[in-house]
Amino acid sequence: MTERQYEALSLALSRGYYEQPRQTTAKELANELDISQPSMSDLLNRAESQLISATLGPSPRLETLAQ
């Protein structure tokens, strides 16, 4: 995970982005980091993907699609 992805994920966690209901939006988080909302969403998606892969391992479905 890159430092920027870690920064985005840490901010999201601290601001309640992953709570139900969400306490903030990707747009609000993006404003705090002075980036666009699509960039924030991309940072979070990439960080989440890496965490999931590290926890569960590679997706069998993705491996099948890659063949």
Long-range contacts (C-beta under 8 A, 24 or more apart in sequence): 1-46, 1-47, 1-50, 1-51, 2-46, 4-43, 5-43, 5-44, 5-46, 5-47, 5-50, 6-47, 7-33, 8-33, 8-40, 8-43, 8-44, 8-47, 9-43, 9-44, 9-47, 9-48, 12-44, 17-44
